[in-house]
Amino acid sequence: MNTNSNLEFFEEQISYDKFRMCLAIFEKENVAS
């Protein structure tokens, strides 16, 4: 079990979740205006 690659995958998932969250907020702002 390679913990390093697991950590990298975990960090990728976090940044992807943040990206999706920002995208959702951006879309809400666009709809509101």
C-alpha positions in Angstrom: 0.0 0.0 0.0 1.5 3.3 -1.1 0.5 6.0 1.3 2.0 8.7 -0.8 -0.2 8.1 -3.8 -3.2 7.8 -1.5 -2.4 11.2 -0.1 -2.1 12.7 -3.6 -5.4 11.2 -4.5 -7.0 12.6 -1.4 -5.6 16.0 -2.1 -6.9 15.8 -5.7 -10.4 15.0 -4.3 -10.3 17.9 -1.9 -9.3 20.4 -4.6 -12.0 18.9 -6.9 -14.6 19.3 -4.2 -13.5 22.9 -3.6 -13.7 23.6 -7.4 -17.3 22.1 -7.5 -18.3 24.2 -4.5 -16.9 27.4 -6.1 -18.7 26.6 -9.3 -22.0 26.1 -7.6 -21.6 29.4 -5.7 -20.7 31.1 -9.0 -23.7 29.7 -10.7 -26.0 30.8 -7.8 -24.5 34.4 -8.1 -25.1 34.4 -11.8 -28.7 33.3 -11.4 -29.3 35.9 -8.7 -28.1 38.8 -10.8 
